[in-house]
Amino acid sequence: MKSILAKSFSRRRLFAGGAATAFAAVTGAAKARVAAGTSSDYEYEITRTEEEWRALLGDNDYAILREGFTEKPKSSPLWLEVKPGMYNCKGCELPVYDGQWKVLLDKGWVFFFHAVPDAVLFGIDGKVPEYGSMSAGKAIAEVHCRRCGSHLGHHLQVDGQVVHCINGASLNFVEQSA
């Protein structure tokens, strides 16, 4: 499969023996040890078969939303989007981020100060050395859609600000009408 995953590595396999309830994803398109939405007894409102997810998302977006991969920096046009609007989960269209809470940082992903209330769930990710100073070598929180379990990104400190670092590929932007 020629995609954003072509140059990926699988850091996640190193953590395969870890807690089954931990979600996982990192930059560089590393693979999660547990597929999105499958690691706990939590019942998601939206469930689909693997085939249905693949048909809906395509290979690249499936890898990010359902397998916990992370897009390459600056690969999504949403990282520079400045128009008012809502950012919805690509897996189920749940509004997860409001554009008024967006933070423009020159890192290549979409950043927000916080999510829409009751829109996301957090899991614990292992150390992410690929994030460099953004994770400072510590375990960080991974962000998932609470309605369908799709992997969105991470919650971490970047340039002195605690933010949600989100994959543009996990979002659909809906511009606010005038």
Secondary structure, DSSP 8 states (H G I E B T S, - for coil): --STTTT---GGGGGTTS-TT----BGGGB--SS-TT-SSS---S----HHHHHHHHHHHHHHHHTT-----TT-SGGGG--SSEEEEETTT--EEEEGGGEE--TTSSEEES--STT-EEEEEEEE-GGGGGGTTTSEEEEEEETTT--EEEEEEEETTEEEEEE-GGGEEEEE---
